[in-house]
Amino acid sequence: MDRKTLNRIGLAAAILLVPGGLILGAGLAARRYRKRTEDADAAKADSQ
């Protein structure tokens, strides 16, 4: 394959894969944040 074809394949992969990666990353971050707040709430309830 020539360089122009490889560049087009790379660009297409970035356009298709990056939004999915951002969505996945945001979902993982939200789940981690929710778990941390749940753990903090449970610790607070146990201490009372």
N, C-alpha and C positions, 0 to 999 in steps of 0.2 A: 504494500500500500504506500501511496505517496503521502507526503507531509500534510497536504491540504485535506485529504480524506481523514487522516488521523485527527487533525484539529477539529473537523466537523463532528466526528464521533465523540471527541472529548467534550465539546460544547453541548451536544445533545444529551450526553450523560449528565453533565452538570445541571442542565435545565430540568431534567426529569428527576434526578435523584436528590438534589439539594432541598427542594420544598418538602419532600418526604422526610428527610433527615431533620429538618427544622420542626416539623410536626411531631415526630417521634421524640426529639429532644425536649420539646415543650411539654409533652405528655409525661415524660419521665420526671422532669423538674416539678411539675404540678403534683404528681403522686408522692414525690419525696417531701415536698412542702406540707402536704396534707398529713402524711405520716408523722412528721416532726411535730405539727401542732396537736395531733391526736395524742402523741406520747407526752407532750407537755401538759395537756389537759388531764391525762390520766395520772401523771405524777402529782399534779396540783390537787386532784380529788383524793388521792391516797394520803397526802400530807394533812388534809383537813380532818 
